[in-house]
């Protein structure tokens, strides 16, 4: 871990702005796209860069914004990785978002988010808060291999249930699905039924597969050699150097996914889920002439 002063903290505009307080991650997920060379890391991925002035930058940015919007965080680096437990920068930024009455859509794999459930509840009551959890693998033993340094899927489902109890809407990312590893109907069905039970608002799937880029690919293949001997060669024979690696079972798994979501009234397209997360409701409905 090392500290840096960032020049800015928010990216994007309009209905949703992005924020990354940290750069890098210690969760150790073997498939992490953020390791890819295209993101131009100048330090080892596990040597997390901490944007120590993030709260000050966020305070200034929100003060200057004329229009409220949703603030998204967690797309590139988990805001609840291990260092957050002591640094509490994510919590401080949530306090600033609350104080300025903006909304937040926060994505994580960590149960550390429960530490801040009070703040998330306050934000959701005054504006809007959406909690996103990534669920890829229902089996605990496999989860420890694929996502070794973070709580398992069943614990994340408990987090979703706690959010439901508070009335905080949730979105699940059921991605990536790794060919020949977790791309089974049993796995997908178990995750989806857990989502139904936890009352999630929507589930994001990008085609039941995996994407690999330079940097990410090498790390993933090294993990396959350690944990699944011969699997790397199987990937190379089937996919070569492709960016998109759909599961051979993608069509069948997508049909199961669509049916369970539709049967239970769960949003199941990326457009619907992202649209929901970007939408900030009006706090003060316009008064009708008939109310006068």
ChimeraX commands (.cxc) that place a marker at each C-alpha (Angstrom):
marker #1 position 0.00,0.00,0.00 radius 0.5
marker #1 position 1.23,3.48,-0.83 radius 0.5
marker #1 position -0.31,6.95,-0.66 radius 0.5
marker #1 position -0.81,9.53,-3.38 radius 0.5
marker #1 position -2.54,12.86,-3.88 radius 0.5
marker #1 position -4.97,12.66,-6.78 radius 0.5
marker #1 position -5.79,15.62,-9.02 radius 0.5
marker #1 position -9.46,14.72,-9.27 radius 0.5
marker #1 position -11.82,12.08,-7.91 radius 0.5
marker #1 position -14.96,12.10,-10.09 radius 0.5
marker #1 position -15.23,10.94,-13.69 radius 0.5
marker #1 position -18.20,11.11,-16.05 radius 0.5
marker #1 position -21.14,13.45,-16.07 radius 0.5
marker #1 position -24.93,13.56,-16.30 radius 0.5
marker #1 position -26.92,11.07,-14.26 radius 0.5
marker #1 position -23.96,9.20,-12.77 radius 0.5
marker #1 position -20.36,9.99,-11.90 radius 0.5
marker #1 position -17.69,7.43,-11.10 radius 0.5
marker #1 position -15.28,7.49,-8.17 radius 0.5
marker #1 position -12.34,5.24,-7.28 radius 0.5
marker #1 position -10.69,5.94,-3.94 radius 0.5
marker #1 position -8.20,3.10,-4.35 radius 0.5
marker #1 position -6.21,1.80,-7.31 radius 0.5
marker #1 position -5.35,-1.89,-7.24 radius 0.5
marker #1 position -6.84,-4.58,-5.02 radius 0.5
marker #1 position -5.92,-7.26,-2.47 radius 0.5
marker #1 position -8.88,-9.61,-2.95 radius 0.5
marker #1 position -6.84,-11.75,-5.33 radius 0.5
marker #1 position -9.66,-12.78,-7.71 radius 0.5
marker #1 position -7.98,-14.84,-10.41 radius 0.5
marker #1 position -10.03,-13.35,-13.27 radius 0.5
marker #1 position -9.83,-9.64,-12.39 radius 0.5
marker #1 position -10.02,-7.46,-15.52 radius 0.5
marker #1 position -8.58,-4.48,-13.65 radius 0.5
marker #1 position -5.15,-6.12,-13.89 radius 0.5
marker #1 position -5.17,-5.58,-17.65 radius 0.5
marker #1 position -2.30,-3.59,-19.13 radius 0.5
marker #1 position -4.70,-1.17,-20.80 radius 0.5
marker #1 position -5.26,0.47,-17.39 radius 0.5
marker #1 position -1.55,1.40,-17.27 radius 0.5
marker #1 position -0.68,0.50,-13.73 radius 0.5
marker #1 position 2.77,1.77,-12.79 radius 0.5
marker #1 position 2.89,-0.25,-9.55 radius 0.5
marker #1 position 2.15,-3.87,-8.62 radius 0.5
marker #1 position -1.59,-4.49,-8.51 radius 0.5
marker #1 position -1.55,-5.63,-4.86 radius 0.5
marker #1 position 0.45,-2.54,-3.84 radius 0.5
marker #1 position -2.74,-0.54,-3.54 radius 0.5
marker #1 position -2.53,3.16,-4.34 radius 0.5
marker #1 position -4.53,5.13,-1.78 radius 0.5
marker #1 position -5.89,8.47,-2.94 radius 0.5
marker #1 position -5.47,10.01,0.47 radius 0.5
marker #1 position -7.05,13.34,-0.52 radius 0.5
marker #1 position -10.19,11.68,-1.93 radius 0.5
marker #1 position -12.55,13.14,0.71 radius 0.5
marker #1 position -11.31,16.68,0.15 radius 0.5
marker #1 position -11.58,16.31,-3.62 radius 0.5
marker #1 position -15.08,14.86,-3.33 radius 0.5
marker #1 position -16.20,17.64,-1.00 radius 0.5
marker #1 position -15.04,20.28,-3.48 radius 0.5
marker #1 position -16.53,18.45,-6.47 radius 0.5
marker #1 position -19.98,18.03,-4.91 radius 0.5
marker #1 position -20.05,21.61,-3.67 radius 0.5
marker #1 position -19.55,22.82,-7.25 radius 0.5
marker #1 position -22.15,20.55,-8.88 radius 0.5
marker #1 position -25.38,22.30,-9.80 radius 0.5
marker #1 position -27.39,19.13,-10.24 radius 0.5
marker #1 position -27.61,16.10,-7.95 radius 0.5
marker #1 position -26.68,12.73,-9.42 radius 0.5
marker #1 position -25.72,9.18,-8.52 radius 0.5
marker #1 position -22.10,8.60,-7.51 radius 0.5
marker #1 position -20.87,5.16,-8.54 radius 0.5
marker #1 position -17.88,3.46,-6.93 radius 0.5
marker #1 position -16.31,0.01,-7.07 radius 0.5
marker #1 position -16.16,-0.57,-10.82 radius 0.5
marker #1 position -12.34,-0.66,-10.96 radius 0.5
marker #1 position -11.22,-1.22,-7.37 radius 0.5
marker #1 position -13.27,-2.56,-4.48 radius 0.5
marker #1 position -14.00,0.25,-2.01 radius 0.5
marker #1 position -14.01,-2.28,0.84 radius 0.5
marker #1 position -10.68,-4.02,0.35 radius 0.5
marker #1 position -8.62,-4.79,3.45 radius 0.5
marker #1 position -6.96,-1.40,3.92 radius 0.5
marker #1 position -10.36,0.34,4.15 radius 0.5
marker #1 position -10.94,-1.25,7.55 radius 0.5
marker #1 position -8.36,1.11,9.07 radius 0.5
marker #1 position -8.24,3.98,6.57 radius 0.5
marker #1 position -12.05,4.50,6.45 radius 0.5
marker #1 position -11.82,6.67,3.32 radius 0.5
marker #1 position -14.88,5.02,1.78 radius 0.5
marker #1 position -16.88,5.77,4.91 radius 0.5
marker #1 position -15.74,9.39,4.90 radius 0.5
marker #1 position -16.74,9.77,1.25 radius 0.5
marker #1 position -20.15,8.26,2.01 radius 0.5
marker #1 position -20.61,10.83,4.75 radius 0.5
marker #1 position -19.87,13.60,2.25 radius 0.5
marker #1 position -22.31,12.12,-0.27 radius 0.5
marker #1 position -24.95,11.99,2.45 radius 0.5
marker #1 position -24.27,15.54,3.61 radius 0.5
marker #1 position -24.60,16.91,0.07 radius 0.5
marker #1 position -27.69,14.78,-0.62 radius 0.5
marker #1 position -26.33,12.90,-3.63 radius 0.5
marker #1 position -27.12,9.26,-4.38 radius 0.5
marker #1 position -24.66,6.36,-4.44 radius 0.5
marker #1 position -24.33,3.04,-6.27 radius 0.5
marker #1 position -21.58,1.06,-4.56 radius 0.5
marker #1 position -20.11,-2.25,-5.75 radius 0.5
marker #1 position -18.17,-4.72,-3.62 radius 0.5
marker #1 position -17.48,-8.36,-2.78 radius 0.5
marker #1 position -16.75,-7.64,0.87 radius 0.5
marker #1 position -18.91,-7.92,3.97 radius 0.5
marker #1 position -17.02,-4.91,5.37 radius 0.5
marker #1 position -19.78,-2.88,3.73 radius 0.5
marker #1 position -21.98,-3.85,6.69 radius 0.5
marker #1 position -19.88,-1.52,8.84 radius 0.5
marker #1 position -21.40,1.37,6.88 radius 0.5
marker #1 position -24.98,0.12,6.64 radius 0.5
marker #1 position -26.12,3.02,8.81 radius 0.5
marker #1 position -24.79,5.54,6.30 radius 0.5
marker #1 position -26.15,3.62,3.33 radius 0.5
marker #1 position -29.54,3.59,5.03 radius 0.5
marker #1 position -29.41,7.36,5.60 radius 0.5
marker #1 position -28.47,8.01,1.98 radius 0.5
marker #1 position -31.23,5.74,0.72 radius 0.5
marker #1 position -33.82,7.47,2.89 radius 0.5
marker #1 position -32.86,10.96,1.73 radius 0.5
marker #1 position -31.93,10.28,-1.92 radius 0.5
marker #1 position -31.02,6.79,-3.19 radius 0.5
marker #1 position -28.51,4.05,-2.45 radius 0.5
marker #1 position -27.97,0.89,-4.49 radius 0.5
marker #1 position -25.63,-1.83,-3.20 radius 0.5
marker #1 position -24.09,-4.13,-5.80 radius 0.5
marker #1 position -22.55,-7.51,-4.96 radius 0.5
marker #1 position -20.66,-9.84,-7.28 radius 0.5
marker #1 position -21.67,-13.50,-7.02 radius 0.5
marker #1 position -19.94,-15.98,-9.31 radius 0.5
marker #1 position -19.58,-19.26,-7.47 radius 0.5
marker #1 position -21.93,-20.86,-4.95 radius 0.5
marker #1 position -19.54,-23.66,-3.94 radius 0.5
marker #1 position -17.39,-22.54,-0.98 radius 0.5
marker #1 position -14.30,-24.57,-1.94 radius 0.5
marker #1 position -14.30,-23.25,-5.48 radius 0.5
marker #1 position -14.97,-19.72,-4.26 radius 0.5
marker #1 position -11.80,-19.87,-2.12 radius 0.5
marker #1 position -9.80,-20.64,-5.27 radius 0.5
marker #1 position -11.38,-18.05,-7.56 radius 0.5
marker #1 position -11.77,-15.22,-5.00 radius 0.5
marker #1 position -9.29,-16.19,-2.27 radius 0.5
marker #1 position -8.99,-13.10,-0.08 radius 0.5
marker #1 position -12.59,-12.04,0.38 radius 0.5
marker #1 position -15.70,-13.48,2.03 radius 0.5
marker #1 position -17.48,-16.29,0.23 radius 0.5
marker #1 position -20.70,-16.10,-1.74 radius 0.5
marker #1 position -22.93,-17.27,1.10 radius 0.5
marker #1 position -21.67,-14.44,3.30 radius 0.5
marker #1 position -22.31,-11.97,0.48 radius 0.5
marker #1 position -25.86,-13.28,0.25 radius 0.5
marker #1 position -26.22,-12.52,3.96 radius 0.5
marker #1 position -25.13,-8.96,3.14 radius 0.5
marker #1 position -27.85,-8.74,0.50 radius 0.5
marker #1 position -30.40,-9.96,3.04 radius 0.5
marker #1 position -29.28,-7.32,5.55 radius 0.5
marker #1 position -29.70,-4.65,2.90 radius 0.5
marker #1 position -33.20,-5.92,2.13 radius 0.5
marker #1 position -34.10,-5.63,5.82 radius 0.5
marker #1 position -33.14,-1.94,5.63 radius 0.5
marker #1 position -35.02,-1.37,2.39 radius 0.5
marker #1 position -31.79,-0.71,0.47 radius 0.5
marker #1 position -32.12,-1.95,-3.14 radius 0.5
marker #1 position -29.51,-4.38,-4.43 radius 0.5
marker #1 position -28.09,-5.40,-7.79 radius 0.5
marker #1 position -26.06,-8.60,-8.31 radius 0.5
marker #1 position -23.32,-9.11,-10.89 radius 0.5
marker #1 position -23.34,-12.79,-11.88 radius 0.5
marker #1 position -20.12,-12.42,-13.79 radius 0.5
marker #1 position -17.68,-13.66,-14.87 radius 0.5
marker #1 position -18.74,-17.21,-15.54 radius 0.5
marker #1 position -15.58,-19.19,-16.24 radius 0.5
marker #1 position -15.74,-21.80,-19.02 radius 0.5
marker #1 position -15.35,-25.38,-17.75 radius 0.5
marker #1 position -15.11,-24.17,-14.13 radius 0.5
marker #1 position -18.27,-22.54,-12.76 radius 0.5
marker #1 position -20.42,-22.62,-15.90 radius 0.5
marker #1 position -22.88,-25.25,-14.67 radius 0.5
marker #1 position -26.64,-25.06,-14.38 radius 0.5
marker #1 position -26.32,-26.16,-10.76 radius 0.5
marker #1 position -24.10,-23.19,-9.92 radius 0.5
marker #1 position -26.16,-20.61,-11.81 radius 0.5
marker #1 position -29.45,-21.89,-10.39 radius 0.5
marker #1 position -28.15,-21.87,-6.81 radius 0.5
marker #1 position -26.99,-18.27,-7.12 radius 0.5
marker #1 position -30.21,-17.14,-8.78 radius 0.5
marker #1 position -32.45,-18.77,-6.17 radius 0.5
marker #1 position -30.37,-17.09,-3.46 radius 0.5
marker #1 position -30.89,-13.76,-5.25 radius 0.5
marker #1 position -34.63,-14.35,-5.34 radius 0.5
marker #1 position -34.62,-15.11,-1.63 radius 0.5
marker #1 position -32.63,-11.96,-0.89 radius 0.5
marker #1 position -35.08,-9.82,-2.88 radius 0.5
marker #1 position -32.53,-8.35,-5.29 radius 0.5
marker #1 position -33.77,-5.69,-7.69 radius 0.5
marker #1 position -31.73,-6.75,-10.71 radius 0.5
marker #1 position -29.01,-9.12,-11.91 radius 0.5
marker #1 position -26.32,-8.20,-14.44 radius 0.5
marker #1 position -25.01,-10.86,-16.84 radius 0.5
marker #1 position -22.79,-10.23,-19.83 radius 0.5
marker #1 position -23.40,-13.45,-21.76 radius 0.5
marker #1 position -22.23,-16.22,-19.41 radius 0.5
marker #1 position -18.54,-16.06,-20.10 radius 0.5
marker #1 position -15.24,-14.38,-19.40 radius 0.5
marker #1 position -13.11,-11.67,-20.99 radius 0.5
marker #1 position -9.31,-11.71,-21.01 radius 0.5
marker #1 position -6.88,-8.97,-21.99 radius 0.5
marker #1 position -3.10,-8.71,-21.87 radius 0.5
marker #1 position -1.99,-8.70,-18.26 radius 0.5
marker #1 position -5.21,-10.23,-16.99 radius 0.5
marker #1 position -4.79,-13.27,-19.25 radius 0.5
marker #1 position -1.32,-14.13,-17.96 radius 0.5
marker #1 position -2.41,-13.90,-14.32 radius 0.5
marker #1 position -5.50,-16.02,-14.98 radius 0.5
marker #1 position -3.58,-18.69,-16.86 radius 0.5
marker #1 position -0.98,-18.92,-14.09 radius 0.5
marker #1 position -3.84,-19.51,-11.63 radius 0.5
marker #1 position -5.28,-22.21,-13.90 radius 0.5
marker #1 position -1.90,-23.96,-13.92 radius 0.5
marker #1 position -1.83,-23.93,-10.12 radius 0.5
marker #1 position -5.37,-25.04,-9.45 radius 0.5
marker #1 position -6.67,-26.73,-12.63 radius 0.5
marker #1 position -3.81,-28.57,-14.38 radius 0.5
marker #1 position -4.35,-28.84,-18.13 radius 0.5
marker #1 position -7.12,-26.23,-18.15 radius 0.5
marker #1 position -4.96,-23.50,-19.68 radius 0.5
marker #1 position -4.22,-25.69,-22.69 radius 0.5
marker #1 position -7.94,-26.42,-23.04 radius 0.5
marker #1 position -8.63,-22.68,-23.11 radius 0.5
marker #1 position -5.94,-22.02,-25.69 radius 0.5
marker #1 position -7.22,-24.79,-27.96 radius 0.5
marker #1 position -10.77,-23.47,-27.84 radius 0.5
marker #1 position -10.32,-19.70,-27.64 radius 0.5
marker #1 position -6.82,-18.89,-28.84 radius 0.5
marker #1 position -6.02,-15.29,-27.92 radius 0.5
marker #1 position -9.64,-14.08,-28.00 radius 0.5
marker #1 position -10.94,-11.27,-25.80 radius 0.5
marker #1 position -14.39,-12.81,-25.32 radius 0.5
marker #1 position -14.55,-16.38,-24.03 radius 0.5
marker #1 position -18.20,-17.49,-23.90 radius 0.5
marker #1 position -19.04,-20.65,-22.02 radius 0.5
marker #1 position -19.91,-23.61,-24.26 radius 0.5
marker #1 position -23.08,-23.72,-22.14 radius 0.5
marker #1 position -23.86,-20.02,-22.58 radius 0.5
marker #1 position -27.13,-20.50,-24.47 radius 0.5
marker #1 position -28.58,-22.95,-21.95 radius 0.5
marker #1 position -27.37,-20.96,-18.94 radius 0.5
marker #1 position -28.75,-17.72,-20.36 radius 0.5
marker #1 position -32.15,-19.38,-20.83 radius 0.5
marker #1 position -32.15,-20.50,-17.18 radius 0.5
marker #1 position -31.09,-17.01,-16.12 radius 0.5
marker #1 position -33.80,-15.28,-18.12 radius 0.5
marker #1 position -36.56,-17.62,-16.93 radius 0.5
marker #1 position -35.78,-17.36,-13.22 radius 0.5
marker #1 position -35.44,-13.57,-13.41 radius 0.5
marker #1 position -38.64,-13.09,-15.39 radius 0.5
marker #1 position -40.60,-15.49,-13.17 radius 0.5
marker #1 position -39.59,-13.45,-10.13 radius 0.5
marker #1 position -39.83,-9.91,-11.51 radius 0.5
marker #1 position -36.07,-9.27,-11.42 radius 0.5
marker #1 position -34.45,-6.90,-13.92 radius 0.5
marker #1 position -32.12,-8.99,-16.06 radius 0.5
marker #1 position -30.61,-6.79,-18.76 radius 0.5
marker #1 position -27.56,-4.56,-18.26 radius 0.5
marker #1 position -29.45,-1.60,-19.75 radius 0.5
marker #1 position -32.30,-1.96,-17.25 radius 0.5
marker #1 position -29.96,-2.38,-14.29 radius 0.5
marker #1 position -27.65,0.49,-15.25 radius 0.5
marker #1 position -30.63,2.69,-16.04 radius 0.5
marker #1 position -32.04,2.01,-12.59 radius 0.5
marker #1 position -28.71,2.76,-10.89 radius 0.5
marker #1 position -28.27,6.03,-12.78 radius 0.5
marker #1 position -31.76,7.29,-12.03 radius 0.5
marker #1 position -31.98,9.67,-9.08 radius 0.5
marker #1 position -35.58,10.18,-7.99 radius 0.5
marker #1 position -37.01,13.64,-7.44 radius 0.5
marker #1 position -37.00,14.38,-3.74 radius 0.5
marker #1 position -39.73,16.97,-4.03 radius 0.5
marker #1 position -42.56,15.92,-6.39 radius 0.5
marker #1 position -44.08,18.78,-8.31 radius 0.5
marker #1 position -47.30,20.02,-6.77 radius 0.5
marker #1 position -50.42,19.58,-8.83 radius 0.5
marker #1 position -52.91,22.40,-9.27 radius 0.5
marker #1 position -55.49,20.08,-7.67 radius 0.5
marker #1 position -53.39,20.04,-4.47 radius 0.5
marker #1 position -53.72,23.80,-3.99 radius 0.5
marker link #1:1,2 radius 0.2
marker link #1:2,3 radius 0.2
marker link #1:3,4 radius 0.2
marker link #1:4,5 radius 0.2
marker link #1:5,6 radius 0.2
marker link #1:6,7 radius 0.2
marker link #1:7,8 radius 0.2
marker link #1:8,9 radius 0.2
marker link #1:9,10 radius 0.2
marker link #1:10,11 radius 0.2
marker link #1:11,12 radius 0.2
marker link #1:12,13 radius 0.2
marker link #1:13,14 radius 0.2
marker link #1:14,15 radius 0.2
marker link #1:15,16 radius 0.2
marker link #1:16,17 radius 0.2
marker link #1:17,18 radius 0.2
marker link #1:18,19 radius 0.2
marker link #1:19,20 radius 0.2
marker link #1:20,21 radius 0.2
marker link #1:21,22 radius 0.2
marker link #1:22,23 radius 0.2
marker link #1:23,24 radius 0.2
marker link #1:24,25 radius 0.2
marker link #1:25,26 radius 0.2
marker link #1:26,27 radius 0.2
marker link #1:27,28 radius 0.2
marker link #1:28,29 radius 0.2
marker link #1:29,30 radius 0.2
marker link #1:30,31 radius 0.2
marker link #1:31,32 radius 0.2
marker link #1:32,33 radius 0.2
marker link #1:33,34 radius 0.2
marker link #1:34,35 radius 0.2
marker link #1:35,36 radius 0.2
marker link #1:36,37 radius 0.2
marker link #1:37,38 radius 0.2
marker link #1:38,39 radius 0.2
marker link #1:39,40 radius 0.2
marker link #1:40,41 radius 0.2
marker link #1:41,42 radius 0.2
marker link #1:42,43 radius 0.2
marker link #1:43,44 radius 0.2
marker link #1:44,45 radius 0.2
marker link #1:45,46 radius 0.2
marker link #1:46,47 radius 0.2
marker link #1:47,48 radius 0.2
marker link #1:48,49 radius 0.2
marker link #1:49,50 radius 0.2
marker link #1:50,51 radius 0.2
marker link #1:51,52 radius 0.2
marker link #1:52,53 radius 0.2
marker link #1:53,54 radius 0.2
marker link #1:54,55 radius 0.2
marker link #1:55,56 radius 0.2
marker link #1:56,57 radius 0.2
marker link #1:57,58 radius 0.2
marker link #1:58,59 radius 0.2
marker link #1:59,60 radius 0.2
marker link #1:60,61 radius 0.2
marker link #1:61,62 radius 0.2
marker link #1:62,63 radius 0.2
marker link #1:63,64 radius 0.2
marker link #1:64,65 radius 0.2
marker link #1:65,66 radius 0.2
marker link #1:66,67 radius 0.2
marker link #1:67,68 radius 0.2
marker link #1:68,69 radius 0.2
marker link #1:69,70 radius 0.2
marker link #1:70,71 radius 0.2
marker link #1:71,72 radius 0.2
marker link #1:72,73 radius 0.2
marker link #1:73,74 radius 0.2
marker link #1:74,75 radius 0.2
marker link #1:75,76 radius 0.2
marker link #1:76,77 radius 0.2
marker link #1:77,78 radius 0.2
marker link #1:78,79 radius 0.2
marker link #1:79,80 radius 0.2
marker link #1:80,81 radius 0.2
marker link #1:81,82 radius 0.2
marker link #1:82,83 radius 0.2
marker link #1:83,84 radius 0.2
marker link #1:84,85 radius 0.2
marker link #1:85,86 radius 0.2
marker link #1:86,87 radius 0.2
marker link #1:87,88 radius 0.2
marker link #1:88,89 radius 0.2
marker link #1:89,90 radius 0.2
marker link #1:90,91 radius 0.2
marker link #1:91,92 radius 0.2
marker link #1:92,93 radius 0.2
marker link #1:93,94 radius 0.2
marker link #1:94,95 radius 0.2
marker link #1:95,96 radius 0.2
marker link #1:96,97 radius 0.2
marker link #1:97,98 radius 0.2
marker link #1:98,99 radius 0.2
marker link #1:99,100 radius 0.2
marker link #1:100,101 radius 0.2
marker link #1:101,102 radius 0.2
marker link #1:102,103 radius 0.2
marker link #1:103,104 radius 0.2
marker link #1:104,105 radius 0.2
marker link #1:105,106 radius 0.2
marker link #1:106,107 radius 0.2
marker link #1:107,108 radius 0.2
marker link #1:108,109 radius 0.2
marker link #1:109,110 radius 0.2
marker link #1:110,111 radius 0.2
marker link #1:111,112 radius 0.2
marker link #1:112,113 radius 0.2
marker link #1:113,114 radius 0.2
marker link #1:114,115 radius 0.2
marker link #1:115,116 radius 0.2
marker link #1:116,117 radius 0.2
marker link #1:117,118 radius 0.2
marker link #1:118,119 radius 0.2
marker link #1:119,120 radius 0.2
marker link #1:120,121 radius 0.2
marker link #1:121,122 radius 0.2
marker link #1:122,123 radius 0.2
marker link #1:123,124 radius 0.2
marker link #1:124,125 radius 0.2
marker link #1:125,126 radius 0.2
marker link #1:126,127 radius 0.2
marker link #1:127,128 radius 0.2
marker link #1:128,129 radius 0.2
marker link #1:129,130 radius 0.2
marker link #1:130,131 radius 0.2
marker link #1:131,132 radius 0.2
marker link #1:132,133 radius 0.2
marker link #1:133,134 radius 0.2
marker link #1:134,135 radius 0.2
marker link #1:135,136 radius 0.2
marker link #1:136,137 radius 0.2
marker link #1:137,138 radius 0.2
marker link #1:138,139 radius 0.2
marker link #1:139,140 radius 0.2
marker link #1:140,141 radius 0.2
marker link #1:141,142 radius 0.2
marker link #1:142,143 radius 0.2
marker link #1:143,144 radius 0.2
marker link #1:144,145 radius 0.2
marker link #1:145,146 radius 0.2
marker link #1:146,147 radius 0.2
marker link #1:147,148 radius 0.2
marker link #1:148,149 radius 0.2
marker link #1:149,150 radius 0.2
marker link #1:150,151 radius 0.2
marker link #1:151,152 radius 0.2
marker link #1:152,153 radius 0.2
marker link #1:153,154 radius 0.2
marker link #1:154,155 radius 0.2
marker link #1:155,156 radius 0.2
marker link #1:156,157 radius 0.2
marker link #1:157,158 radius 0.2
marker link #1:158,159 radius 0.2
marker link #1:159,160 radius 0.2
marker link #1:160,161 radius 0.2
marker link #1:161,162 radius 0.2
marker link #1:162,163 radius 0.2
marker link #1:163,164 radius 0.2
marker link #1:164,165 radius 0.2
marker link #1:165,166 radius 0.2
marker link #1:166,167 radius 0.2
marker link #1:167,168 radius 0.2
marker link #1:168,169 radius 0.2
marker link #1:169,170 radius 0.2
marker link #1:170,171 radius 0.2
marker link #1:171,172 radius 0.2
marker link #1:172,173 radius 0.2
marker link #1:173,174 radius 0.2
marker link #1:174,175 radius 0.2
marker link #1:175,176 radius 0.2
marker link #1:176,177 radius 0.2
marker link #1:177,178 radius 0.2
marker link #1:178,179 radius 0.2
marker link #1:179,180 radius 0.2
marker link #1:180,181 radius 0.2
marker link #1:181,182 radius 0.2
marker link #1:182,183 radius 0.2
marker link #1:183,184 radius 0.2
marker link #1:184,185 radius 0.2
marker link #1:185,186 radius 0.2
marker link #1:186,187 radius 0.2
marker link #1:187,188 radius 0.2
marker link #1:188,189 radius 0.2
marker link #1:189,190 radius 0.2
marker link #1:190,191 radius 0.2
marker link #1:191,192 radius 0.2
marker link #1:192,193 radius 0.2
marker link #1:193,194 radius 0.2
marker link #1:194,195 radius 0.2
marker link #1:195,196 radius 0.2
marker link #1:196,197 radius 0.2
marker link #1:197,198 radius 0.2
marker link #1:198,199 radius 0.2
marker link #1:199,200 radius 0.2
marker link #1:200,201 radius 0.2
marker link #1:201,202 radius 0.2
marker link #1:202,203 radius 0.2
marker link #1:203,204 radius 0.2
marker link #1:204,205 radius 0.2
marker link #1:205,206 radius 0.2
marker link #1:206,207 radius 0.2
marker link #1:207,208 radius 0.2
marker link #1:208,209 radius 0.2
marker link #1:209,210 radius 0.2
marker link #1:210,211 radius 0.2
marker link #1:211,212 radius 0.2
marker link #1:212,213 radius 0.2
marker link #1:213,214 radius 0.2
marker link #1:214,215 radius 0.2
marker link #1:215,216 radius 0.2
marker link #1:216,217 radius 0.2
marker link #1:217,218 radius 0.2
marker link #1:218,219 radius 0.2
marker link #1:219,220 radius 0.2
marker link #1:220,221 radius 0.2
marker link #1:221,222 radius 0.2
marker link #1:222,223 radius 0.2
marker link #1:223,224 radius 0.2
marker link #1:224,225 radius 0.2
marker link #1:225,226 radius 0.2
marker link #1:226,227 radius 0.2
marker link #1:227,228 radius 0.2
marker link #1:228,229 radius 0.2
marker link #1:229,230 radius 0.2
marker link #1:230,231 radius 0.2
marker link #1:231,232 radius 0.2
marker link #1:232,233 radius 0.2
marker link #1:233,234 radius 0.2
marker link #1:234,235 radius 0.2
marker link #1:235,236 radius 0.2
marker link #1:236,237 radius 0.2
marker link #1:237,238 radius 0.2
marker link #1:238,239 radius 0.2
marker link #1:239,240 radius 0.2
marker link #1:240,241 radius 0.2
marker link #1:241,242 radius 0.2
marker link #1:242,243 radius 0.2
marker link #1:243,244 radius 0.2
marker link #1:244,245 radius 0.2
marker link #1:245,246 radius 0.2
marker link #1:246,247 radius 0.2
marker link #1:247,248 radius 0.2
marker link #1:248,249 radius 0.2
marker link #1:249,250 radius 0.2
marker link #1:250,251 radius 0.2
marker link #1:251,252 radius 0.2
marker link #1:252,253 radius 0.2
marker link #1:253,254 radius 0.2
marker link #1:254,255 radius 0.2
marker link #1:255,256 radius 0.2
marker link #1:256,257 radius 0.2
marker link #1:257,258 radius 0.2
marker link #1:258,259 radius 0.2
marker link #1:259,260 radius 0.2
marker link #1:260,261 radius 0.2
marker link #1:261,262 radius 0.2
marker link #1:262,263 radius 0.2
marker link #1:263,264 radius 0.2
marker link #1:264,265 radius 0.2
marker link #1:265,266 radius 0.2
marker link #1:266,267 radius 0.2
marker link #1:267,268 radius 0.2
marker link #1:268,269 radius 0.2
marker link #1:269,270 radius 0.2
marker link #1:270,271 radius 0.2
marker link #1:271,272 radius 0.2
marker link #1:272,273 radius 0.2
marker link #1:273,274 radius 0.2
marker link #1:274,275 radius 0.2
marker link #1:275,276 radius 0.2
marker link #1:276,277 radius 0.2
marker link #1:277,278 radius 0.2
marker link #1:278,279 radius 0.2
marker link #1:279,280 radius 0.2
marker link #1:280,281 radius 0.2
marker link #1:281,282 radius 0.2
marker link #1:282,283 radius 0.2
marker link #1:283,284 radius 0.2
marker link #1:284,285 radius 0.2
marker link #1:285,286 radius 0.2
marker link #1:286,287 radius 0.2
marker link #1:287,288 radius 0.2
marker link #1:288,289 radius 0.2
marker link #1:289,290 radius 0.2
marker link #1:290,291 radius 0.2
marker link #1:291,292 radius 0.2
view
